[in-house]
Amino acid sequence: MKITISGPPGSGKSTLSKIISVRLGLELVSMGDIFRKCAQDRCMSLDEFGQIARCNEKIDREIDEMQKMIANEKDNIVIEGRLSGFILEADLKIWLKAPLEVRAQRIAKRENKSTEKAILETSVREECERERYLKYYDIDIKDLSVYDLVIDSSKWSAQELSEIVEKSVDFLI
């Protein structure tokens, strides 16, 4: 079973991915963690590294090739990443969405910053990523037609979201 979980920053991808991987006994690979590790290895903040990636196509391509390689080598996996649903073959492709204000509140709490700052940073980050995906891959991140399941994570708890996903997996088995 291969599951991709995608969505914008603060949508709950990481939380849901962790729960699903444990409950279904699947390995979890977080592309966000890999991107953050690349930034950390270069002694940069996530925003700084994102700005460099914006001007250097090689960074995104390397990370996405790593993602493809991991997905091709493993069968029982949850891959959490913004483009995972677009670039990987999977049994179930999930997109989590939530209003910007809700996502910014989650990010602000997680990163100990104001909601206003989180809204601004998130908006800039999303626009940067949207431009890169269009430029590098001709992917419109707002096109949700590649997903099997689109869920508004502001309507349910993480536990309830995992139950929705588990029911979907049950239908596939």
Secondary structure, DSSP 8 states (H G I E B T S, - for coil): -EEEEE-STTSSHHHHHHHHHHHHT-EEEEHHHHHHHHHHHTT--HHHHHHHHHH-HHHHHHHHHHHHHHHHH-SSEEEE-TTHHHHS--SEEEEEE--HHHHHHHHHHHHT--HHHHHHHHHHHHHHHHHHHHHHH---TT-GGG-SEEEETTSS-HHHHHHHHHHHHHHH-
